[in-house]
Each structure stands twice: as structure tokens, then as C-alpha cells.
Amino acid sequence: MGKRYILLYPPTIEVRNLHKINIVDIRRCKYTEIDIMDDPQKVIKILGNPIKIINVNEEKESFPNLFFNCRFWEAHEVLEKIWITEMNEKRKKYLQALILLCASLIHYLKGHEKVSDDLLNKALSLISELPEDLLPLFYISLTLHS
């Protein structure tokens, strides 16, 4: 299996002629994210130089930075790595809610409103089960550890 890369382009770029490239997904928000399991140079030859090339296996950005830059797929993956090893059930539930929120936003941006709404409702349901006074503490802790 090849390496996975995400190429970030301006949100208005016309994505065309990528049919010979192993594309995982194409997402649009603040950037057009072209997620591939292929050589990034193949995309660059067609679309030109991206704003940034991310080697998914090596990139280590924080959840808040990814989330607030609308890079919801990567934000979700950062949280999943934390969620898998988390032992505290309340914190695990909160992380799961944030993962579902990211997934909801990914689907919303793709025009999958029904799926997005279902995931958002699941996220809100998990958050509603947590004591209100814990939410700011979880956010601060999550920010420091991601």
C-alpha cells in the first residue's frame, strides 16, 4: 500500500482529470482537500502546486488547529488516536462526541444532510450526558494533549 497524502488547494480550484490517480476522497471547506494514496506529483502535474502537501502518516497538527481550519477529516483522526487509548469513560464519551461532530461536518460539506444530522444528533446526545461543569475542563485538557 502506498503512502497517503492530502493536497490542500484553494476552495475554488476546478478538480478535473484525476481519474488515473488513486483518490481516497475530495473534500471542500476552507480548502479543497485532495486525499490520495498515490504520488502527489501526479496531482501537481494536473492541477499545479498546492498550498500544502500533508503526509498523513507524518503530520502532527493539533485538533484545534485542524478543526478551526475546517480540516475535519484530519481532526477526526487525531481524536480517534486519543479516544482509542482513553481510560476515563466520561472523557472517552466526550471525545466520541467530538469525533461524531467532525464526521457530521464532513458529510454536511458533501451535501449528505441526513447523514450529517444523524451524526450531529448522536454527538449532542453524548455531550448532553456529561456534567455541564466538565465541558470546559475537557476542552482545555484535549487542547493540551492533542
N, CA, C and O atoms as a GROMACS GRO file, in nm:
protein
  584
    1MET      N    1   0.084  -0.117   0.000
    1MET     CA    2   0.000   0.000   0.000
    1MET      C    3   0.089   0.124   0.000
    1MET      O    4   0.188   0.129   0.073
    2GLY      N    5   0.055   0.222  -0.081
    2GLY     CA    6   0.132   0.345  -0.091
    2GLY      C    7   0.108   0.439   0.025
    2GLY      O    8   0.023   0.414   0.112
    3LYS      N    9   0.182   0.546   0.026
    3LYS     CA   10   0.165   0.646   0.129
    3LYS      C   11   0.042   0.731   0.100
    3LYS      O   12   0.002   0.749  -0.015
    4ARG      N   13  -0.017   0.782   0.206
    4ARG     CA   14  -0.136   0.865   0.193
    4ARG      C   15  -0.099   1.012   0.209
    4ARG      O   16  -0.026   1.049   0.302
    5TYR      N   17  -0.149   1.095   0.118
    5TYR     CA   18  -0.122   1.238   0.120
    5TYR      C   19  -0.252   1.314   0.106
    5TYR      O   20  -0.349   1.266   0.046
    6ILE      N   21  -0.253   1.434   0.162
    6ILE     CA   22  -0.362   1.528   0.138
    6ILE      C   23  -0.300   1.653   0.080
    6ILE      O   24  -0.210   1.713   0.139
    7LEU      N   25  -0.348   1.691  -0.037
    7LEU     CA   26  -0.300   1.813  -0.102
    7LEU      C   27  -0.406   1.921  -0.081
    7LEU      O   28  -0.523   1.902  -0.115
    8LEU      N   29  -0.365   2.033  -0.026
    8LEU     CA   30  -0.457   2.143   0.000
    8LEU      C   31  -0.447   2.246  -0.112
    8LEU      O   32  -0.339   2.297  -0.142
    9TYR      N   33  -0.560   2.274  -0.173
    9TYR     CA   34  -0.572   2.374  -0.279
    9TYR      C   35  -0.675   2.478  -0.237
    9TYR      O   36  -0.750   2.456  -0.142
   10PRO      N   37  -0.678   2.593  -0.306
   10PRO     CA   38  -0.784   2.690  -0.278
   10PRO      C   39  -0.921   2.625  -0.298
   10PRO      O   40  -0.935   2.534  -0.379
   11PRO      N   41  -1.022   2.671  -0.225
   11PRO     CA   42  -1.155   2.607  -0.234
   11PRO      C   43  -1.220   2.620  -0.371
   11PRO      O   44  -1.313   2.544  -0.402
   12THR      N   45  -1.175   2.712  -0.451
   12THR     CA   46  -1.238   2.736  -0.582
   12THR      C   47  -1.173   2.661  -0.697
   12THR      O   48  -1.217   2.672  -0.811
   13ILE      N   49  -1.068   2.584  -0.669
   13ILE     CA   50  -0.998   2.515  -0.778
   13ILE      C   51  -1.092   2.415  -0.847
   13ILE      O   52  -1.171   2.346  -0.782
   14GLU      N   53  -1.082   2.409  -0.977
   14GLU     CA   54  -1.160   2.312  -1.054
   14GLU      C   55  -1.084   2.179  -1.054
   14GLU      O   56  -0.974   2.169  -1.109
   15VAL      N   57  -1.143   2.080  -0.992
   15VAL     CA   58  -1.081   1.948  -0.984
   15VAL      C   59  -1.123   1.869  -1.107
   15VAL      O   60  -1.241   1.838  -1.125
   16ARG      N   61  -1.025   1.836  -1.191
   16ARG     CA   62  -1.054   1.767  -1.316
   16ARG      C   63  -0.939   1.676  -1.354
   16ARG      O   64  -0.826   1.693  -1.308
   17ASN      N   65  -0.968   1.580  -1.438
   17ASN     CA   66  -0.867   1.490  -1.498
   17ASN      C   67  -0.784   1.413  -1.396
   17ASN      O   68  -0.665   1.389  -1.419
   18LEU      N   69  -0.844   1.375  -1.286
   18LEU     CA   70  -0.770   1.299  -1.184
   18LEU      C   71  -0.808   1.151  -1.185
   18LEU      O   72  -0.782   1.079  -1.088
   19HIS      N   73  -0.868   1.105  -1.294
   19HIS     CA   74  -0.920   0.969  -1.299
   19HIS      C   75  -0.813   0.860  -1.292
   19HIS      O   76  -0.846   0.746  -1.261
   20LYS      N   77  -0.688   0.890  -1.319
   20LYS     CA   78  -0.581   0.788  -1.313
   20LYS      C   79  -0.506   0.792  -1.180
   20LYS      O   80  -0.403   0.726  -1.165
   21ILE      N   81  -0.558   0.867  -1.085
   21ILE     CA   82  -0.495   0.882  -0.954
   21ILE      C   83  -0.579   0.808  -0.850
   21ILE      O   84  -0.702   0.813  -0.855
   22ASN      N   85  -0.513   0.741  -0.757
   22ASN     CA   86  -0.582   0.667  -0.652
   22ASN      C   87  -0.633   0.767  -0.546
   22ASN      O   88  -0.562   0.799  -0.451
   23ILE      N   89  -0.756   0.815  -0.565
   23ILE     CA   90  -0.815   0.916  -0.477
   23ILE      C   91  -0.895   0.848  -0.367
   23ILE      O   92  -0.978   0.761  -0.393
   24VAL      N   93  -0.868   0.888  -0.243
   24VAL     CA   94  -0.944   0.841  -0.128
   24VAL      C   95  -1.071   0.924  -0.118
   24VAL      O   96  -1.181   0.870  -0.101
   25ASP      N   97  -1.056   1.057  -0.128
   25ASP     CA   98  -1.170   1.147  -0.115
   25ASP      C   99  -1.129   1.287  -0.159
   25ASP      O  100  -1.011   1.321  -0.163
   26ILE      N  101  -1.229   1.366  -0.192
   26ILE     CA  102  -1.208   1.508  -0.219
   26ILE      C  103  -1.309   1.582  -0.132
   26ILE      O  104  -1.429   1.558  -0.140
   27ARG      N  105  -1.258   1.675  -0.048
   27ARG     CA  106  -1.343   1.748   0.045
   27ARG      C  107  -1.322   1.898   0.024
   27ARG      O  108  -1.210   1.942  -0.005
   28ARG      N  109  -1.428   1.976   0.039
   28ARG     CA  110  -1.419   2.121   0.023
   28ARG      C  111  -1.471   2.191   0.147
   28ARG      O  112  -1.579   2.159   0.197
   29CYS      N  113  -1.395   2.286   0.194
   29CYS     CA  114  -1.436   2.377   0.301
   29CYS      C  115  -1.349   2.501   0.285
   29CYS      O  116  -1.361   2.573   0.186
   30LYS      N  117  -1.262   2.525   0.381
   30LYS     CA  118  -1.168   2.636   0.369
   30LYS      C  119  -1.069   2.609   0.256
   30LYS      O  120  -1.020   2.702   0.191
   31TYR      N  121  -1.040   2.481   0.233
   31TYR     CA  122  -0.952   2.435   0.126
   31TYR      C  123  -1.025   2.329   0.046
   31TYR      O  124  -1.127   2.275   0.090
   32THR      N  125  -0.973   2.298  -0.071
   32THR     CA  126  -1.011   2.175  -0.140
   32THR      C  127  -0.904   2.075  -0.100
   32THR      O  128  -0.786   2.092  -0.132
   33GLU      N  129  -0.945   1.970  -0.031
   33GLU     CA  130  -0.854   1.866   0.015
   33GLU      C  131  -0.862   1.749  -0.082
   33GLU      O  132  -0.967   1.688  -0.098
   34ILE      N  133  -0.751   1.719  -0.145
   34ILE     CA  134  -0.746   1.603  -0.234
   34ILE      C  135  -0.666   1.497  -0.160
   34ILE      O  136  -0.544   1.506  -0.148
   35ASP      N  137  -0.738   1.397  -0.113
   35ASP     CA  138  -0.684   1.291  -0.028
   35ASP      C  139  -0.652   1.173  -0.119
   35ASP      O  140  -0.741   1.115  -0.181
   36ILE      N  141  -0.523   1.137  -0.127
   36ILE     CA  142  -0.480   1.034  -0.223
   36ILE      C  143  -0.393   0.927  -0.158
   36ILE      O  144  -0.331   0.950  -0.054
   37MET      N  145  -0.389   0.812  -0.221
   37MET     CA  146  -0.294   0.705  -0.190
   37MET      C  147  -0.211   0.688  -0.317
   37MET      O  148  -0.222   0.587  -0.387
   38ASP      N  149  -0.130   0.788  -0.345
   38ASP     CA  150  -0.058   0.791  -0.472
   38ASP      C  151   0.054   0.894  -0.460
   38ASP      O  152   0.072   0.955  -0.355
   39ASP      N  153   0.127   0.912  -0.567
   39ASP     CA  154   0.235   1.010  -0.574
   39ASP      C  155   0.174   1.150  -0.590
   39ASP      O  156   0.102   1.173  -0.687
   40PRO      N  157   0.202   1.243  -0.497
   40PRO     CA  158   0.146   1.378  -0.508
   40PRO      C  159   0.184   1.449  -0.638
   40PRO      O  160   0.111   1.536  -0.685
   41GLN      N  161   0.297   1.411  -0.697
   41GLN     CA  162   0.340   1.476  -0.821
   41GLN      C  163   0.242   1.453  -0.936
   41GLN      O  164   0.233   1.534  -1.028
   42LYS      N  165   0.168   1.343  -0.931
   42LYS     CA  166   0.067   1.316  -1.034
   42LYS      C  167  -0.043   1.423  -1.031
   42LYS      O  168  -0.089   1.469  -1.136
   43VAL      N  169  -0.083   1.462  -0.910
   43VAL     CA  170  -0.186   1.566  -0.896
   43VAL      C  171  -0.127   1.702  -0.933
   43VAL      O  172  -0.192   1.782  -1.001
   44ILE      N  173  -0.005   1.727  -0.890
   44ILE     CA  174   0.061   1.855  -0.916
   44ILE      C  175   0.076   1.878  -1.066
   44ILE      O  176   0.060   1.990  -1.114
   45LYS      N  177   0.108   1.774  -1.140
   45LYS     CA  178   0.121   1.787  -1.286
   45LYS      C  179  -0.009   1.832  -1.351
   45LYS      O  180  -0.007   1.899  -1.454
   46ILE      N  181  -0.122   1.796  -1.291
   46ILE     CA  182  -0.252   1.829  -1.348
   46ILE      C  183  -0.306   1.962  -1.294
   46ILE      O  184  -0.354   2.045  -1.371
   47LEU      N  185  -0.297   1.982  -1.163
   47LEU     CA  186  -0.360   2.098  -1.100
   47LEU      C  187  -0.263   2.209  -1.060
   47LEU      O  188  -0.306   2.318  -1.021
   48GLY      N  189  -0.134   2.183  -1.069
   48GLY     CA  190  -0.036   2.282  -1.025
   48GLY      C  191   0.000   2.264  -0.878
   48GLY      O  192  -0.048   2.171  -0.812
   49ASN      N  193   0.083   2.353  -0.828
   49ASN     CA  194   0.131   2.342  -0.691
   49ASN      C  195   0.020   2.370  -0.590
   49ASN      O  196  -0.053   2.468  -0.602
   50PRO      N  197   0.009   2.283  -0.489
   50PRO     CA  198  -0.090   2.306  -0.384
   50PRO      C  199  -0.039   2.408  -0.282
   50PRO      O  200   0.078   2.446  -0.284
   51ILE      N  201  -0.127   2.450  -0.195
   51ILE     CA  202  -0.090   2.537  -0.083
   51ILE      C  203   0.000   2.458   0.012
   51ILE      O  204   0.097   2.511   0.066
   52LYS      N  205  -0.035   2.331   0.032
   52LYS     CA  206   0.040   2.246   0.125
   52LYS      C  207   0.018   2.101   0.086
   52LYS      O  208  -0.088   2.063   0.038
   53ILE      N  209   0.123   2.019   0.108
   53ILE     CA  210   0.113   1.874   0.093
   53ILE      C  211   0.131   1.814   0.231
   53ILE      O  212   0.229   1.843   0.300
   54ILE      N  213   0.037   1.730   0.270
   54ILE     CA  214   0.041   1.668   0.403
   54ILE      C  215   0.064   1.519   0.386
   54ILE      O  216  -0.013   1.451   0.319
   55ASN      N  217   0.171   1.469   0.447
   55ASN     CA  218   0.193   1.325   0.454
   55ASN      C  219   0.115   1.279   0.577
   55ASN      O  220   0.157   1.305   0.690
   56VAL      N  221   0.004   1.213   0.557
   56VAL     CA  222  -0.088   1.178   0.665
   56VAL      C  223  -0.019   1.099   0.776
   56VAL      O  224  -0.054   1.115   0.893
   57ASN      N  225   0.078   1.016   0.743
   57ASN     CA  226   0.146   0.934   0.844
   57ASN      C  227   0.247   1.012   0.926
   57ASN      O  228   0.288   0.966   1.032
   58GLU      N  229   0.287   1.129   0.879
   58GLU     CA  230   0.391   1.206   0.948
   58GLU      C  231   0.341   1.336   1.009
   58GLU      O  232   0.400   1.385   1.105
   59GLU      N  233   0.235   1.392   0.956
   59GLU     CA  234   0.185   1.522   1.000
   59GLU      C  235   0.131   1.513   1.142
   59GLU      O  236   0.056   1.421   1.175
   60LYS      N  237   0.169   1.607   1.226
   60LYS     CA  238   0.126   1.609   1.366
   60LYS      C  239   0.075   1.748   1.403
   60LYS      O  240   0.144   1.824   1.470
   61GLU      N  241  -0.046   1.780   1.359
   61GLU     CA  242  -0.107   1.908   1.397
   61GLU      C  243  -0.208   1.884   1.508
   61GLU      O  244  -0.258   1.773   1.526
   62SER      N  245  -0.238   1.988   1.582
   62SER     CA  246  -0.330   1.976   1.694
   62SER      C  247  -0.475   1.975   1.647
   62SER      O  248  -0.508   2.028   1.541
   63PHE      N  249  -0.559   1.915   1.727
   63PHE     CA  250  -0.701   1.911   1.696
   63PHE      C  251  -0.759   2.051   1.676
   63PHE      O  252  -0.824   2.074   1.574
   64PRO      N  253  -0.738   2.146   1.768
   64PRO     CA  254  -0.799   2.278   1.747
   64PRO      C  255  -0.755   2.344   1.616
   64PRO      O  256  -0.836   2.404   1.547
   65ASN      N  257  -0.627   2.333   1.583
   65ASN     CA  258  -0.578   2.393   1.459
   65ASN      C  259  -0.646   2.329   1.338
   65ASN      O  260  -0.688   2.400   1.246
   66LEU      N  261  -0.656   2.198   1.338
   66LEU     CA  262  -0.721   2.129   1.227
   66LEU      C  263  -0.870   2.162   1.219
   66LEU      O  264  -0.923   2.191   1.112
   67PHE      N  265  -0.936   2.159   1.333
   67PHE     CA  266  -1.080   2.183   1.336
   67PHE      C  267  -1.113   2.324   1.289
   67PHE      O  268  -1.202   2.343   1.206
   68PHE      N  269  -1.043   2.422   1.341
   68PHE     CA  270  -1.074   2.561   1.307
   68PHE      C  271  -1.026   2.600   1.167
   68PHE      O  272  -1.059   2.708   1.119
   69ASN      N  273  -0.949   2.514   1.102
   69ASN     CA  274  -0.914   2.534   0.962
   69ASN      C  275  -0.999   2.445   0.871
   69ASN      O  276  -0.967   2.426   0.754
   70CYS      N  277  -1.107   2.391   0.927
   70CYS     CA  278  -1.204   2.309   0.852
   70CYS      C  279  -1.142   2.182   0.795
   70CYS      O  280  -1.190   2.129   0.695
   71ARG      N  281  -1.037   2.134   0.857
   71ARG     CA  282  -0.974   2.009   0.813
   71ARG      C  283  -1.029   1.897   0.902
   71ARG      O  284  -0.957   1.836   0.981
   72PHE      N  285  -1.160   1.873   0.885
   72PHE     CA  286  -1.235   1.787   0.976
   72PHE      C  287  -1.192   1.641   0.972
   72PHE      O  288  -1.198   1.572   1.074
   73TRP      N  289  -1.151   1.593   0.856
   73TRP     CA  290  -1.107   1.453   0.846
   73TRP      C  291  -0.983   1.431   0.933
   73TRP      O  292  -0.976   1.335   1.010
   74GLU      N  293  -0.886   1.519   0.919
   74GLU     CA  294  -0.763   1.505   0.998
   74GLU      C  295  -0.791   1.526   1.146
   74GLU      O  296  -0.735   1.456   1.231
   75ALA      N  297  -0.879   1.622   1.179
   75ALA     CA  298  -0.916   1.647   1.319
   75ALA      C  299  -0.978   1.521   1.379
   75ALA      O  300  -0.947   1.484   1.492
   76HIS      N  301  -1.063   1.457   1.304
   76HIS     CA  302  -1.128   1.333   1.349
   76HIS      C  303  -1.023   1.223   1.373
   76HIS      O  304  -1.034   1.147   1.470
   77GLU      N  305  -0.924   1.215   1.287
   77GLU     CA  306  -0.821   1.112   1.304
   77GLU      C  307  -0.733   1.138   1.427
   77GLU      O  308  -0.694   1.043   1.496
   78VAL      N  309  -0.703   1.264   1.455
   78VAL     CA  310  -0.626   1.299   1.576
   78VAL      C  311  -0.703   1.254   1.699
   78VAL      O  312  -0.646   1.194   1.790
   79LEU      N  313  -0.833   1.283   1.702
   79LEU     CA  314  -0.916   1.246   1.817
   79LEU      C  315  -0.928   1.094   1.833
   79LEU      O  316  -0.927   1.043   1.944
   80GLU      N  317  -0.941   1.024   1.722
   80GLU     CA  318  -0.952   0.877   1.730
   80GLU      C  319  -0.830   0.814   1.796
   80GLU      O  320  -0.844   0.718   1.872
   81LYS      N  321  -0.712   0.868   1.768
   81LYS     CA  322  -0.590   0.814   1.829
   81LYS      C  323  -0.592   0.833   1.980
   81LYS      O  324  -0.544   0.747   2.054
   82ILE      N  325  -0.648   0.944   2.026
   82ILE     CA  326  -0.659   0.970   2.170
   82ILE      C  327  -0.770   0.883   2.229
   82ILE      O  328  -0.752   0.823   2.336
   83TRP      N  329  -0.882   0.875   2.159
   83TRP     CA  330  -1.001   0.802   2.205
   83TRP      C  331  -0.970   0.654   2.229
   83TRP      O  332  -1.017   0.595   2.327
   84ILE      N  333  -0.894   0.595   2.140
   84ILE     CA  334  -0.863   0.451   2.148
   84ILE      C  335  -0.795   0.416   2.280
   84ILE      O  336  -0.822   0.310   2.337
   85THR      N  337  -0.707   0.502   2.329
   85THR     CA  338  -0.630   0.470   2.450
   85THR      C  339  -0.689   0.532   2.577
   85THR      O  340  -0.640   0.505   2.687
   86GLU      N  341  -0.792   0.613   2.564
   86GLU     CA  342  -0.850   0.681   2.680
   86GLU      C  343  -0.917   0.581   2.774
   86GLU      O  344  -0.991   0.493   2.730
   87MET      N  345  -0.889   0.594   2.902
   87MET     CA  346  -0.945   0.503   3.002
   87MET      C  347  -1.063   0.566   3.077
   87MET      O  348  -1.152   0.493   3.124
   88ASN      N  349  -1.065   0.697   3.089
   88ASN     CA  350  -1.172   0.765   3.160
   88ASN      C  351  -1.298   0.764   3.073
   88ASN      O  352  -1.298   0.819   2.962
   89GLU      N  353  -1.405   0.703   3.122
   89GLU     CA  354  -1.526   0.685   3.042
   89GLU      C  355  -1.592   0.818   3.004
   89GLU      O  356  -1.644   0.832   2.893
   90LYS      N  357  -1.591   0.916   3.095
   90LYS     CA  358  -1.653   1.045   3.064
   90LYS      C  359  -1.573   1.116   2.955
   90LYS      O  360  -1.630   1.172   2.862
   91ARG      N  361  -1.443   1.113   2.968
   91ARG     CA  362  -1.358   1.177   2.866
   91ARG      C  363  -1.372   1.103   2.733
   91ARG      O  364  -1.376   1.165   2.627
   92LYS      N  365  -1.380   0.970   2.738
   92LYS     CA  366  -1.396   0.889   2.617
   92LYS      C  367  -1.526   0.926   2.545
   92LYS      O  368  -1.530   0.937   2.423
   93LYS      N  369  -1.632   0.945   2.623
   93LYS     CA  370  -1.762   0.982   2.566
   93LYS      C  371  -1.755   1.121   2.501
   93LYS      O  372  -1.811   1.143   2.394
   94TYR      N  373  -1.685   1.212   2.565
   94TYR     CA  374  -1.669   1.347   2.510
   94TYR      C  375  -1.589   1.343   2.380
   94TYR      O  376  -1.624   1.409   2.282
   95LEU      N  377  -1.480   1.266   2.380
   95LEU     CA  378  -1.400   1.251   2.257
   95LEU      C  379  -1.484   1.191   2.144
   95LEU      O  380  -1.474   1.234   2.029
   96GLN      N  381  -1.565   1.092   2.179
   96GLN     CA  382  -1.650   1.030   2.078
   96GLN      C  383  -1.748   1.132   2.020
   96GLN      O  384  -1.775   1.132   1.900
   97ALA      N  385  -1.800   1.219   2.105
   97ALA     CA  386  -1.891   1.324   2.058
   97ALA      C  387  -1.820   1.418   1.961
   97ALA      O  388  -1.878   1.457   1.860
   98LEU      N  389  -1.696   1.454   1.991
   98LEU     CA  390  -1.621   1.542   1.901
   98LEU      C  391  -1.588   1.473   1.769
   98LEU      O  392  -1.590   1.536   1.663
   99ILE      N  393  -1.559   1.344   1.775
   99ILE     CA  394  -1.534   1.266   1.654
   99ILE      C  395  -1.660   1.265   1.567
   99ILE      O  396  -1.653   1.284   1.446
  100LEU      N  397  -1.775   1.243   1.630
  100LEU     CA  398  -1.902   1.243   1.556
  100LEU      C  399  -1.932   1.382   1.499
  100LEU      O  400  -1.987   1.393   1.389
  101LEU      N  401  -1.897   1.486   1.572
  101LEU     CA  402  -1.916   1.623   1.522
  101LEU      C  403  -1.833   1.645   1.395
  101LEU      O  404  -1.882   1.700   1.296
  102CYS      N  405  -1.708   1.602   1.398
  102CYS     CA  406  -1.622   1.614   1.279
  102CYS      C  407  -1.681   1.536   1.162
  102CYS      O  408  -1.686   1.586   1.050
  103ALA      N  409  -1.725   1.413   1.189
  103ALA     CA  410  -1.785   1.331   1.083
  103ALA      C  411  -1.911   1.398   1.028
  103ALA      O  412  -1.936   1.394   0.908
  104SER      N  413  -1.990   1.458   1.116
  104SER     CA  414  -2.110   1.528   1.073
  104SER      C  415  -2.075   1.643   0.978
  104SER      O  416  -2.140   1.662   0.876
  105LEU      N  417  -1.972   1.718   1.012
  105LEU     CA  418  -1.931   1.831   0.928
  105LEU      C  419  -1.877   1.783   0.793
  105LEU      O  420  -1.900   1.848   0.690
  106ILE      N  421  -1.806   1.673   0.792
  106ILE     CA  422  -1.756   1.616   0.666
  106ILE      C  423  -1.875   1.583   0.575
  106ILE      O  424  -1.875   1.619   0.457
  107HIS      N  425  -1.975   1.516   0.629
  107HIS     CA  426  -2.092   1.479   0.549
  107HIS      C  427  -2.174   1.601   0.508
  107HIS      O  428  -2.227   1.606   0.397
  108TYR      N  429  -2.184   1.699   0.596
  108TYR     CA  430  -2.257   1.821   0.562
  108TYR      C  431  -2.194   1.890   0.441
  108TYR      O  432  -2.264   1.934   0.350
  109LEU      N  433  -2.062   1.899   0.442
  109LEU     CA  434  -1.992   1.965   0.332
  109LEU      C  435  -2.005   1.888   0.200
  109LEU      O  436  -1.989   1.945   0.092
  110LYS      N  437  -2.034   1.760   0.209
  110LYS     CA  438  -2.054   1.679   0.088
  110LYS      C  439  -2.200   1.680   0.042
  110LYS      O  440  -2.234   1.618  -0.059
  111GLY      N  441  -2.285   1.750   0.116
  111GLY     CA  442  -2.426   1.756   0.079
  111GLY      C  443  -2.508   1.639   0.130
  111GLY      O  444  -2.620   1.617   0.083
  112HIS      N  445  -2.454   1.564   0.224
  112HIS     CA  446  -2.524   1.449   0.283
  112HIS      C  447  -2.594   1.496   0.411
  112HIS      O  448  -2.555   1.456   0.521
  113GLU      N  449  -2.695   1.580   0.397
  113GLU     CA  450  -2.758   1.643   0.513
  113GLU      C  451  -2.818   1.543   0.612
  113GLU      O  452  -2.806   1.561   0.732
  114LYS      N  453  -2.883   1.439   0.563
  114LYS     CA  454  -2.947   1.341   0.651
  114LYS      C  455  -2.842   1.270   0.737
  114LYS      O  456  -2.859   1.257   0.858
  115VAL      N  457  -2.735   1.224   0.675
  115VAL     CA  458  -2.627   1.157   0.750
  115VAL      C  459  -2.565   1.256   0.848
  115VAL      O  460  -2.538   1.221   0.963
  116SER      N  461  -2.542   1.378   0.803
  116SER     CA  462  -2.484   1.482   0.889
  116SER      C  463  -2.572   1.506   1.011
  116SER      O  464  -2.523   1.512   1.124
  117ASP      N  465  -2.702   1.521   0.989
  117ASP     CA  466  -2.795   1.544   1.100
  117ASP      C  467  -2.795   1.428   1.199
  117ASP      O  468  -2.796   1.450   1.320
  118ASP      N  469  -2.794   1.306   1.148
  118ASP     CA  470  -2.794   1.188   1.236
  118ASP      C  471  -2.668   1.184   1.322
  118ASP      O  472  -2.675   1.157   1.442
  119LEU      N  473  -2.553   1.212   1.261
  119LEU     CA  474  -2.427   1.212   1.337
  119LEU      C  475  -2.424   1.326   1.438
  119LEU      O  476  -2.375   1.308   1.550
  120LEU      N  477  -2.475   1.441   1.400
  120LEU     CA  478  -2.479   1.555   1.492
  120LEU      C  479  -2.569   1.524   1.611
  120LEU      O  480  -2.535   1.556   1.725
  121ASN      N  481  -2.684   1.462   1.586
  121ASN     CA  482  -2.773   1.425   1.696
  121ASN      C  483  -2.707   1.326   1.791
  121ASN      O  484  -2.725   1.336   1.913
  122LYS      N  485  -2.631   1.231   1.738
  122LYS     CA  486  -2.558   1.136   1.823
  122LYS      C  487  -2.454   1.209   1.907
  122LYS      O  488  -2.438   1.179   2.026
  123ALA      N  489  -2.383   1.304   1.846
  123ALA     CA  490  -2.281   1.381   1.919
  123ALA      C  491  -2.346   1.461   2.031
  123ALA      O  492  -2.297   1.460   2.144
  124LEU      N  493  -2.455   1.529   2.002
  124LEU     CA  494  -2.523   1.609   2.103
  124LEU      C  495  -2.579   1.523   2.215
  124LEU      O  496  -2.580   1.564   2.332
  125SER      N  497  -2.626   1.405   2.180
  125SER     CA  498  -2.677   1.313   2.281
  125SER      C  499  -2.567   1.272   2.378
  125SER      O  500  -2.589   1.268   2.500
  126LEU      N  501  -2.448   1.243   2.326
  126LEU     CA  502  -2.335   1.206   2.412
  126LEU      C  503  -2.294   1.323   2.501
  126LEU      O  504  -2.269   1.306   2.620
  127ILE      N  505  -2.287   1.443   2.444
  127ILE     CA  506  -2.248   1.561   2.521
  127ILE      C  507  -2.351   1.590   2.630
  127ILE      O  508  -2.315   1.628   2.741
  128SER      N  509  -2.478   1.570   2.598
  128SER     CA  510  -2.583   1.600   2.696
  128SER      C  511  -2.577   1.509   2.818
  128SER      O  512  -2.631   1.543   2.923
  129GLU      N  513  -2.513   1.395   2.806
  129GLU     CA  514  -2.500   1.302   2.918
  129GLU      C  515  -2.389   1.342   3.015
  129GLU      O  516  -2.381   1.289   3.126
  130LEU      N  517  -2.303   1.436   2.973
  130LEU     CA  518  -2.191   1.476   3.057
  130LEU      C  519  -2.230   1.590   3.150
  130LEU      O  520  -2.314   1.673   3.114
  131PRO      N  521  -2.171   1.596   3.269
  131PRO     CA  522  -2.197   1.709   3.358
  131PRO      C  523  -2.149   1.839   3.293
  131PRO      O  524  -2.038   1.846   3.240
  132GLU      N  525  -2.234   1.942   3.297
  132GLU     CA  526  -2.206   2.068   3.230
  132GLU      C  527  -2.075   2.131   3.275
  132GLU      O  528  -2.004   2.192   3.195
  133ASP      N  529  -2.042   2.118   3.402
  133ASP     CA  530  -1.921   2.181   3.454
  133ASP      C  531  -1.793   2.114   3.405
  133ASP      O  532  -1.685   2.172   3.419
  134LEU      N  533  -1.802   1.995   3.349
  134LEU     CA  534  -1.683   1.927   3.299
  134LEU      C  535  -1.641   1.971   3.159
  134LEU      O  536  -1.524   1.958   3.123
  135LEU      N  537  -1.732   2.022   3.080
  135LEU     CA  538  -1.703   2.052   2.940
  135LEU      C  539  -1.585   2.147   2.921
  135LEU      O  540  -1.497   2.117   2.839
  136PRO      N  541  -1.577   2.260   2.992
  136PRO     CA  542  -1.458   2.346   2.972
  136PRO      C  543  -1.328   2.276   3.010
  136PRO      O  544  -1.226   2.297   2.945
  137LEU      N  545  -1.331   2.195   3.114
  137LEU     CA  546  -1.210   2.124   3.157
  137LEU      C  547  -1.167   2.022   3.052
  137LEU      O  548  -1.048   2.007   3.026
  138PHE      N  549  -1.263   1.951   2.993
  138PHE     CA  550  -1.230   1.856   2.888
  138PHE      C  551  -1.170   1.927   2.768
  138PHE      O  552  -1.075   1.878   2.707
  139TYR      N  553  -1.226   2.043   2.734
  139TYR     CA  554  -1.175   2.117   2.618
  139TYR      C  555  -1.030   2.160   2.641
  139TYR      O  556  -0.945   2.143   2.554
  140ILE      N  557  -1.002   2.214   2.758
  140ILE     CA  558  -0.865   2.257   2.789
  140ILE      C  559  -0.771   2.139   2.788
  140ILE      O  560  -0.662   2.146   2.731
  141SER      N  561  -0.812   2.030   2.850
  141SER     CA  562  -0.729   1.910   2.854
  141SER      C  563  -0.705   1.855   2.715
  141SER      O  564  -0.593   1.817   2.682
  142LEU      N  565  -0.809   1.850   2.634
  142LEU     CA  566  -0.796   1.799   2.497
  142LEU      C  567  -0.700   1.885   2.417
  142LEU      O  568  -0.618   1.832   2.342
  143THR      N  569  -0.710   2.015   2.432
  143THR     CA  570  -0.622   2.106   2.361
  143THR      C  571  -0.476   2.083   2.400
  143THR      O  572  -0.388   2.083   2.314
  144LEU      N  573  -0.451   2.064   2.528
  144LEU     CA  574  -0.315   2.044   2.574
  144LEU      C  575  -0.257   1.911   2.530
  144LEU      O  576  -0.137   1.901   2.504
  145HIS      N  577  -0.341   1.808   2.520
  145HIS     CA  578  -0.290   1.674   2.487
  145HIS      C  579  -0.293   1.639   2.340
  145HIS      O  580  -0.242   1.534   2.301
  146SER      N  581  -0.352   1.723   2.258
  146SER     CA  582  -0.352   1.692   2.115
  146SER      C  583  -0.256   1.784   2.047
  146SER      O  584  -0.238   1.777   1.926
   0.00000   0.00000   0.00000
